[in-house]
Amino acid sequence: MKLRRTRGKPGEWFYCLRHHTVEEGPDCPAKNRFGPYASRDEAEHAMETAVERNLEWENDPRWHDTDPARRGDGEHPGDQPGG
């Protein structure tokens, strides 16, 4: 089975996780890239952006069951008492 090559839109930028390079258009498979980004500069900072977002999520009590005020609010699956 031959896979089709994905074509990006003009002006889309990606960061390749395998080659540690910025690409205009998706040159590498989706599993090996972040993006699309609107600019080359955004793609160049993809890893820094990912680290910042990961730290935010790791410290967000909504991602952990550590914020008693959010427990049982019914906003998230499993938040209901007994559920």
N, CA, C and O of each residue as an XYZ file, in Angstrom:
332
protein
N       0.846     -1.168      0.000
C       0.000      0.000      0.000
C       0.897      1.237      0.000
O       1.750      1.383      0.875
N       0.717      2.084     -0.928
C       1.515      3.288     -1.047
C       0.788      4.444     -0.361
O      -0.388      4.697     -0.623
N       1.503      5.138      0.516
C       0.906      6.264      1.217
C       1.044      7.524      0.381
O       2.063      7.750     -0.271
N       0.002      8.337      0.414
C       0.057      9.605     -0.311
C       0.859     10.616      0.495
O       0.795     10.640      1.724
N       1.596     11.430     -0.197
C       2.365     12.480      0.454
C       1.416     13.630      0.792
O       0.643     14.081     -0.052
N       1.488     14.089      2.024
C       0.649     15.193      2.464
C       1.208     16.505      1.943
O       2.410     16.757      2.025
N       0.346     17.321      1.418
C       0.746     18.640      0.931
C       0.183     19.693      1.877
O      -0.989     19.649      2.249
N       1.018     20.618      2.251
C       0.572     21.704      3.108
C       0.109     22.888      2.296
O       0.274     22.934      1.077
N      -0.461     23.826      2.978
C      -0.875     25.074      2.346
C       0.329     26.012      2.304
O       1.192     25.945      3.179
N       0.396     26.870      1.314
C       1.502     27.829      1.261
C       1.560     28.664      2.539
O       0.535     29.132      3.034
N       2.746     28.841      3.055
C       2.919     29.642      4.264
C       2.784     28.867      5.551
O       2.891     29.459      6.625
N       2.554     27.564      5.494
C       2.502     26.750      6.706
C       3.912     26.277      7.040
O       4.657     25.827      6.169
N       4.256     26.388      8.302
C       5.578     25.996      8.771
C       5.438     24.897      9.810
O       4.473     24.868     10.574
N       6.406     23.996      9.833
C       6.413     22.859     10.744
C       7.780     22.735     11.401
O       8.789     23.197     10.868
N       7.791     22.097     12.578
C       9.058     21.772     13.225
C       9.185     20.259     13.216
O       8.331     19.557     13.756
N      10.263     19.750     12.595
C      10.485     18.311     12.503
C      11.206     17.830     13.755
O      12.320     18.266     14.047
N      10.564     16.933     14.490
C      11.130     16.391     15.720
C      12.282     15.433     15.445
O      13.166     15.266     16.285
N      12.277     14.822     14.307
C      13.320     13.856     13.956
C      14.618     14.552     13.531
O      15.711     14.168     13.946
N      14.471     15.572     12.702
C      15.650     16.257     12.160
C      15.999     17.545     12.905
O      17.049     18.142     12.667
N      15.104     17.973     13.818
C      15.295     19.209     14.583
C      15.473     20.408     13.653
O      16.361     21.239     13.839
N      14.601     20.470     12.651
C      14.658     21.549     11.673
C      13.266     22.101     11.407
O      12.257     21.447     11.669
N      13.236     23.315     10.883
C      11.988     23.956     10.469
C      11.774     23.652      8.996
O      12.703     23.719      8.192
N      10.531     23.315      8.653
C      10.190     22.974      7.267
C       9.041     23.860      6.802
O       8.112     24.131      7.563
N       9.105     24.303      5.575
C       7.945     24.976      4.992
C       7.166     23.911      4.251
O       7.658     23.320      3.289
N       5.955     23.673      4.703
C       5.190     22.545      4.176
C       5.609     21.288      4.920
O       6.724     21.219      5.435
N       4.738     20.301      4.983
C       5.034     19.079      5.734
C       5.932     18.128      4.943
O       5.439     17.323      4.153
N       7.239     18.216      5.151
C       8.155     17.305      4.469
C       8.224     15.949      5.156
O       8.369     14.922      4.492
N       8.122     15.939      6.470
C       8.231     14.693      7.233
C       6.844     14.220      7.670
O       5.898     15.007      7.682
N       6.717     12.940      8.029
C       5.418     12.406      8.461
C       4.869     13.156      9.685
O       5.632     13.703     10.481
N       3.570     13.172      9.817
C       2.905     13.889     10.908
C       3.391     13.434     12.278
O       3.467     14.242     13.204
N       3.722     12.157     12.420
C       4.169     11.654     13.725
C       5.501     12.268     14.145
O       5.878     12.180     15.314
N       6.216     12.885     13.214
C       7.531     13.451     13.500
C       7.556     14.973     13.476
O       8.631     15.563     13.373
N       6.401     15.621     13.569
C       6.437     17.078     13.460
C       5.386     17.753     14.338
O       4.364     17.166     14.693
N       5.677     18.992     14.668
C       4.733     19.897     15.313
C       4.307     20.906     14.259
O       5.095     21.266     13.385
N       3.078     21.356     14.337
C       2.619     22.383     13.416
C       1.272     22.014     12.838
O       0.718     20.966     13.172
N       0.750     22.840     11.996
C       1.408     23.948     11.310
C       1.462     25.213     12.162
O       0.642     25.422     13.056
N       2.439     26.039     11.858
C       2.614     27.349     12.460
C       2.442     28.396     11.368
O       2.657     28.123     10.187
N       2.054     29.590     11.780
C       1.797     30.662     10.817
C       3.072     31.302     10.287
O       3.060     31.941      9.235
N       4.178     31.130     11.022
C       5.423     31.760     10.582
C       6.616     30.862     10.878
O       6.540     29.946     11.697
N       7.701     31.141     10.205
C       8.951     30.417     10.435
C       9.407     30.620     11.876
O       9.875     29.683     12.524
N       9.267     31.843     12.373
C       9.684     32.159     13.734
C       8.926     31.316     14.761
O       9.529     30.792     15.698
N       7.612     31.184     14.590
C       6.822     30.349     15.505
C       7.308     28.908     15.469
O       7.443     28.275     16.516
N       7.570     28.388     14.293
C       8.048     27.007     14.157
C       9.421     26.834     14.791
O       9.702     25.792     15.384
N      10.283     27.846     14.672
C      11.614     27.769     15.273
C      11.545     27.665     16.792
O      12.456     27.124     17.419
N      10.478     28.176     17.381
C      10.316     28.145     18.838
C       9.345     27.051     19.296
O       8.839     27.102     20.417
N       9.090     26.088     18.455
C       8.107     25.038     18.761
C       8.448     24.272     20.032
O       7.567     24.012     20.852
N       9.708     23.911     20.205
C      10.082     23.133     21.385
C       9.946     23.966     22.658
O       9.503     23.452     23.685
N      10.315     25.229     22.604
C      10.163     26.105     23.766
C       8.686     26.267     24.118
O       8.313     26.245     25.291
N       7.856     26.429     23.098
C       6.419     26.550     23.315
C       5.866     25.283     23.951
O       5.038     25.354     24.859
N       6.318     24.125     23.481
C       5.854     22.848     24.032
C       6.256     22.710     25.498
O       5.455     22.265     26.319
N       7.481     23.086     25.831
C       7.943     23.008     27.222
C       7.100     23.921     28.107
O       6.674     23.516     29.189
N       6.858     25.154     27.653
C       6.044     26.094     28.422
C       4.634     25.560     28.645
O       4.107     25.641     29.755
N       4.027     25.018     27.606
C       2.659     24.485     27.739
C       2.629     23.273     28.657
O       1.708     23.127     29.462
N       3.619     22.411     28.545
C       3.668     21.244     29.425
C       3.767     21.666     30.887
O       3.094     21.092     31.742
N       4.601     22.666     31.182
C       4.719     23.154     32.557
C       3.404     23.741     33.046
O       3.009     23.515     34.190
N       2.723     24.494     32.184
C       1.420     25.048     32.558
C       0.436     23.934     32.889
O      -0.266     24.003     33.898
N       0.382     22.910     32.045
C      -0.556     21.809     32.264
C      -0.187     21.006     33.506
O      -1.068     20.589     34.259
N       1.106     20.786     33.725
C       1.531     20.029     34.902
C       1.174     20.756     36.187
O       0.933     20.118     37.212
N       1.137     22.076     36.147
C       0.831     22.870     37.329
C      -0.630     23.300     37.400
O      -1.011     24.016     38.325
N      -1.440     22.885     36.460
C      -2.854     23.237     36.437
C      -3.626     22.213     37.266
O      -3.668     21.035     36.911
N      -4.233     22.649     38.363
C      -4.942     21.692     39.220
C      -6.098     20.980     38.522
O      -6.533     19.920     38.974
N      -6.601     21.550     37.424
C      -7.691     20.871     36.716
C      -7.218     19.578     36.065
O      -8.032     18.698     35.786
N      -5.901     19.447     35.816
C      -5.362     18.226     35.217
C      -5.043     17.184     36.282
O      -4.745     16.031     35.970
N      -5.108     17.599     37.525
C      -4.867     16.700     38.651
C      -6.071     16.845     39.564
O      -6.724     17.888     39.557
N      -6.365     15.867     40.317
C      -7.499     15.965     41.236
C      -7.046     16.590     42.549
O      -7.294     16.039     43.621
N      -6.378     17.750     42.465
C      -5.839     18.391     43.653
C      -6.595     19.646     44.055
O      -6.337     20.193     45.126
N      -7.508     20.111     43.241
C      -8.242     21.331     43.537
C      -9.631     20.960     44.042
O     -10.509     20.619     43.248
N      -9.838     21.023     45.362
C     -11.142     20.618     45.910
C     -12.304     21.431     45.357
O     -13.425     20.928     45.283
N     -12.060     22.671     44.970
C     -13.145     23.506     44.445
C     -13.665     22.979     43.117
O     -14.805     23.267     42.750
N     -12.866     22.220     42.392
C     -13.272     21.719     41.081
C     -13.875     20.320     41.171
O     -14.471     19.855     40.199
N     -13.744     19.656     42.271
C     -14.262     18.292     42.372
C     -15.780     18.300     42.362
O     -16.419     19.101     43.044
N     -16.346     17.393     41.576
C     -17.791     17.229     41.556
C     -18.542     18.343     40.863
O     -19.741     18.513     41.083
N     -17.845     19.116     40.019
C     -18.543     20.213     39.355
C     -19.342     19.754     38.144
O     -20.099     20.534     37.565
N     -19.178     18.485     37.758
C     -19.926     17.951     36.638
C     -19.408     18.398     35.290
O     -19.977     18.050     34.255
N     -18.332     19.168     35.294
C     -17.800     19.675     34.037
C     -17.004     18.620     33.282
O     -16.929     18.654     32.054
N     -16.419     17.698     34.005
C     -15.573     16.684     33.386
C     -16.115     15.291     33.684
O     -16.684     15.067     34.752
N     -15.943     14.344     32.747
C     -16.400     12.978     33.005
C     -15.783     12.445     34.291
O     -14.597     12.645     34.554
N     -16.587     11.775     35.073
C     -16.103     11.202     36.325
C     -16.158     12.172     37.486
O     -15.834     11.797     38.613
N     -16.562     13.416     37.240
C     -16.629     14.406     38.308
C     -17.873     14.234     39.175
O     -17.915     14.725     40.303
N     -18.880     13.545     38.658
C     -20.103     13.369     39.414
C     -19.847     12.476     40.622
O     -19.107     11.497     40.516
N     -20.440     12.793     41.755
C     -20.285     11.914     42.916
C     -20.703     10.493     42.569
O     -21.766     10.258     41.995
N     -19.850      9.569     42.927
C     -20.126      8.166     42.646
C     -19.831      7.781     41.218
O     -20.079      6.635     40.844
N     -19.307      8.693     40.387
C     -19.088      8.416     38.984
C     -17.692      8.415     38.659
O     -17.326      8.196     37.505
